[in-house]
Amino acid sequence: TQRSLGGHETFRGLLGVGMQLMLYEHKQHLISKLMANNMPRVRVSRSPRITIDRFKAQNSPGAHNENTILAQIMRSLDSNDKESRRQLYADSEDKWWHVTYEGEQGQDMGGLFRDSLSSLATECHRASVSDECVCPLFVQVELFQVDQSGTKQLVASSLVPNPACDTSEAEQLYECLGQIMGACARGGERGDKGGEKLAVGLAPLVWKLLLGREMRWDEVAQLEPELHAGLDCILSARAPNGYKYTEAEFNGAYSDRYDFTVSFGASRPYREMELVAGGASQKLSYRTRHDYVRLVKKAQLAKYNTQIRAMRKGLLQYLPAEVMALWNGYDLESAVAGEPDVAVEKLKSEAEVGLTSVQTIWFWECVDAMTPAQRCKLLRFATGRSRLPVGQFHVKEGPKSRGDGALPNAATCFFTIYVPTYSSQQIMSRQLIIAIETEDFGTG
């Protein structure tokens, strides 16, 4: 009987897997059909030429992001043609724009264009922790989980939109970013070396919101555990140590510190919002605590609405709403940003190595010893992209004349990295790290 039951359960399991595969294949077929029937508008003119000043973007982004790479791209595209941002993916050329970097050498044969996307993604992360930008478009959040011993462990750091960025100028930047993300998502259909990717590390919640899904309170609580714990204390009228307040004690502890307002944003300037009319003059009390917690939760659930709406508006200019309804957050992230894990085996599967057998062994051992962040930098060094897939890239032998002092260089336009012949694996590792950390590409 037990053997028969086990066989029955195994059959049911296999049947379930089969049904899942059938549904997945049907879903993919439907998505491909929807994509084919909803092509973006085709640009008639050549790709626009844009100039980016990376020094200004990094060192003086502007109080309202006006000197950021994103703002420079948007202004350049709009100055060429007001429709340029709606016609990125549909261009018959491999690149959506031709890049010139202010004060830098290089001819854009595709590598500088791809590097501009990588620089844009890097900027989103850098601005989130920079003091130079008064109101960055994104802020960094840390995701934690508590293990069995009660210790809080950092799981990952990711980005969410800055709720304080709600001006009309900021909305235009968010929309432009959404358009670029949408063009990246469409590019994967063509199979041209995997399509372009924008490796921006948005929180899983953000990808979900961009698809038009609603945010749940437990998702807010995961992003902001201190806020969640504080509201629980208010609602239960308890101190953080568990002490139960009397009404008088509660009013004494909270009334002077809390009113019916909330502040959004990671740093000044905050966006202040009244939970009710005249909320700034209405103090939190024991008897109003339930209303207060309910209104704070409502405000928190809506705090990204302006930014998400603008980014989604840009996405929908490239992606059919029906496709976004079929996708989940991981689907959208993969289509826009690529695979976040640059694993050694995945790199090997996409690499054509033209080194000697010994140098090849050393090269892959050097790559295996790199951190995940360094492998992303290596990929960007060779191809201009920092996420997989990239299609095939090449590792070729570099010049021998300079010996161990030579640094690897790259021709990102041709997806090629040139590695000189070194006398030891340790020297190869050192020179590779120097090259990728200084971003000395050699050729564009």
N, C-alpha and C positions, 0 to 999 in steps of 0.2 A: 504493500500500500504506500509506504514511504517512497519507494522508488518510482511508482507511478505518479505520485503527487509531485515529486521533484521534476519528472519529465514534463508534466503538465505545466508547471511553473516556468520551466525553461522555454517551452513552446510559446507560452504567453509573453515572456520577455522578448523572444525573438520577433514575435508578431508585432509587439509594440515598437521595437527598433525599426522594423520594416515600414510600419505606418509613418513613423517620424521621417524616414528617408524619403518616402513618397511625397509627404507634405512639403518637405524642404525643397525637393526638386520641382514640385508644382509652383511653389512660392518663387523660386529663382526664375523659372520660365515666365511667370506672370510679371515679375519685376523687369526682366529684359524686354518684354513686349511693351510695357508701359514706358520704359525709357526710350525705346525706338520710336514710339508714337508721339513723344513729347520732346522733340529736339529743340535746344535753344536757338535763338536767331543767329544767322551766319553773318560774320563780318565780311564786307566787300573789300575794304581797304587793308593795307598791310598792318602788321602788329605795331602798336604805338611804341615810341621810344621814350623812356623815362630815365631821369637822373635821381640817384639816391645819395644823400650825404649821410653816411653811417656814423661819422664822427659827431655830427650835430645831433643825430638821433640818440646816440648813446650818452653824450655828455650834456646835452641841453634839449631834452625832449619837449619842453614847454609846459606851461602851467595847465594847459588843456589839451595835451597830446598833439599840438599843431606841428611839431618837428619830428614826430615819430616816423618810422619807416612806413607804417600803415598810412599815415596822413600824407606823406610824400607820394606814395603810390597812388592814392586816391586823387590827389590834386593833378598829378601828371596824366592819369587816365582821363579825367574830366576835361583837362585842357586840350587833349587830342580830339575827343569826341564824347559828347554826353552819353552816348550809348556804349562806350568802350567797356564799362564794367558789366554790361549785360551780355557781352559777346566774347568772353575770355575763352571758354572751352571750344567754341565752334570755329576758332581760327584754323585755317588749313596748315599753318606752320606749327612746328613742335613747341614753340614758346609763345606765351600769351603777350609778352612785352619784351623789348630789347632794353637791357640795363646798361647804364654807365654809372660807375661809382665815382662820386666826386673826390678828386685828389688821389685816386687809385688807378693802377694800370690794369689792363685786361680788355679783351675783345669778346663780346657776348656771342658765342656760337651755341648757346644753350646752357653752359655751365653757370654763367653769372645769373641767368634767369632763375635756375633752380636754387642757386645760393641765396637769391633775394627772398625766396619763399622760406628757406631755412632761417635766414636772418629775421624775417617777420615772426616766425614761431618763437625764436629765441627772445625777441623783444617782448613778446607777451609775458614770458616768464621773468625776464629781467625787470620789467617795469613794475611787476607785482611786489618787488622787494626793494625798489629804488626810492631814495629820498628826492631825486631830481624831478620826478614827475609828480605834480601836486595831486592829480586825480587820475591814477592809472586805470586803464580799461578793465583790468583784471586784478583780483587779489588772491593771494595764496592761502589755501586752507590745508590743514593736516588731518588726515583720517586716522583715527585710533581704534583699537579694539582691546578689550580687557581679557587677559588670559585666566586660567583656572585659579591662579594664586591671587587674582585681583589686581595684578600689575597692568598698568596701561601701556600698550605697545603701539608705536608709530607704524602704521601700515603703508601709507603713501602720502605724498604731497601733491596737490593738484590745484587747478585754477577754477574760480567762479567769477562771473561778471561783478564789477564793482557797482553796488546799488546807488552810490553817490554820483555816478556818471550818468546823469539823466538830462543833459542839455541837448538841444537840437543838433549841435555840432558832434556831440558824442554819439548820438543815434546814427548819424551818417557814417561815422567810422565803424560802428557795429554792423551796419548794413553792408558796407564795403567788405568787411571781414567775412560776413556770411556769404557774399557773392563769390569770394575767392575760395571759401570752403566748398561751396556748391560746385564750382568748376573742378576742384580736386576730386570730388565724389563722382562726377561724370566721367573724368578722364580715365578711370580704371576700365571702362567698357572697351576702350580702343585697344587695350593690351600693349600700348607703346611703352615698354619697359615699366609696366605697372601703373602708368599715369603719374601725375604730379601729386605730392602729398604735402600737407601743412601739419607738421608734427607739433601741434599744440596740445598740451596735457590738460585738457578740461576734466573736471570731476565727472564721474559717471552720471550724476544727477543732471548736469548741464546738457549732456548729449540727449538724455531722456526728454528734458524740457524743450529742446530744439525740435523734437519730433512732434510736439504739441501735446504731450502727456502732462498730467497734473502732478504737482509736488505733494508728497505726504509729510505729515509732521515728523515721523520717525526718521525721514531723510534729513530734515533740518536738524534734528537732534544729533544725528551722526556727525554732521558738519560742525555743529556748535554745542558740544556736550555741556559746557559751562552754562550756557543760556538755558538749556533744557533742565539742568539740575536746579538752577536758580528759580525757574518758574514752578518747579515741583515744590520747592521750599515755600514759596509764596502761597501756592494753592493749598498746601497742607498746613500752613501756618506753623512751620517748624524751622528751627535754626539748622544750619548745615550739619551740626553735630547731633541732630535728632531731637533736640529739646523742643517741647510743644509750647508755643506762645499762648498766653492769654490775649484777649482782645486788646487790652491796654498795652501789653508788651509788644504786640505786633505793630500797633500804630506808632509806638515809640521807636521801633527798629526801622520801619520802612517809610513812614509818612514824610519825613524830612528829606529823604533821599530819592524817592520815586514819585513821578507824576504820570499822567496819561499821555506820554510821548515816547517815541522810540527814535534811536539814531542808527543810521545805516552807513557803512563804509568802514574800511580798516584803519584809516587815519584821517586827520583833518584835510579838506573840509568834509564834515559829516553831512548827511542829508537828514534833517530833522523832520519828523512827521507826527502830527497830533492824532491820537487814536480816536478821539471824539472832539467835537467843536469845543474850544476852550480848554483842551486837555492839558496845556502847560500850567494852568492854574488849578487843576483838579488833582489833589493828592491821593496817592494810593492809601487805602485803609483796609481794615479787617473785613468790613462789610462789602467793599467793592473789589476784593481780590479776585473773585471768580470772573467778573466782567473784564478786569484788567488782563488776566491770563488769556482769556478767550480772544480779546482784541489784539494782544501782542502776537499770538499764534497766527491770527488772520493776516496781520501785517507782514510777518516773517514769510508766510507762504506766498505772498505776492511781491516780495521785495525785488526779484529779478525780472519782473514782467516787462519793464520798458526795454531792458537790454536784450532779453530773449526775443521779444517781438521784432526788434530791429534786425537781429542776426537771422531770425527765421524768415523775415521778408527777403533778405538776400539769398538765402538757401533756396527758397521757392522759385526764384528766377531761373534756377538750373535743375531743380529736382521736382518731379511731379508730386503733388500732395498725396496721391494714391500710393506711391512708392514709400514715402515717409511714414504712411500709416501701416505699411507692412513690415518696415524695419524696426528693430529694437535699438537701444542705445549703442550696443557693441557693433552692430551693422554700420551705423552712421560713423562711429569713430574709426572703424577700419577703412571705410570708403574715403574719409577725409584725411585722416592722419597716418594710416598704415599701421603696421604691427609695431607696438611699443618695444617689444623684446627683440633686440638684435642678437640673436643667439649665434654661436660659432657655426653650428651645423647649417643654419639657414644662410649664413654668409658663404660657407663653402659651396652650397648648392647653386649660388648665383655668381661665383667667382671663376674666372679662367686665369690660372696662375702660370706665368712663363719664367719662373725662377729655376735655379738648379735644384736638385732633389733635397740637398742639405738646407739650402736657403728657404725652400718651401716649408720644410718641417719647422724650421726656426720661426718663420713668419706666422704660421698657425698657432704655434705655442705662445708667441708674443700676443697674438689676438686673444687667445684663451685666457691669458693672465690679465687682460685689461678689465677694467670695471665696465658695467653696462653703459655708463655715460661715455666712457672713452671709446667703446665700440661704435656708439652713435656718431661720435666725432670722426672716427676713422671712415665710416660710411660717407659722412658729409665731405670729408677731405677728398675722397676718391670720386664722388658722384655729384656732390652738391645737395644731396638728400640725406636726411638723418633718420629715416624710417624705411623699413622694407615694405613691399618689394621694390627693387630698382631694375629688375631684369639683369642681364649679364654685365658684370664689370670686370676689368682686367687688372692684373697685378703683373707688371713687367719689370725687367731688370733695368736699373738706373745706371747713370754714368759711373765708371770705375776710377776715373782720374783723381778724384779727391779722397778716395779711400774711406776710412772710418769717420772722417769729419763731415762727409756729405750727408745732407738731409734728404729723405724721400720728398718727391714733389708729385704733383698731380695735374692731369688735364681733365678737369671735370666735364668739359664739353664732350669728351670721348669716353667718359666713365673709366678712366685709367689712372692708376697710381704707379709711380716708378720707384722701385726700392733698390738702392745701390747694393753692391755685394759687400757684406761686412765680414769681419774676421771672427765674430762671435755673436751668439744669440743675445747676450746682455747688451752689446753695443747696438744691435738692431733694435732691440726693445727701447733703449734710451732715445735713439734718433727718431723712431716712430712717434713716441710720446711727445717729444719736442715739436715735431712737425704738426701733429694734430692739435696740440694745445695752443700753438701760436698761430694756427690757421694760415701757415705759409704755403699757399697752394702752388706757387710756382707759375703755372699757366692757367688761363681761364677757359 
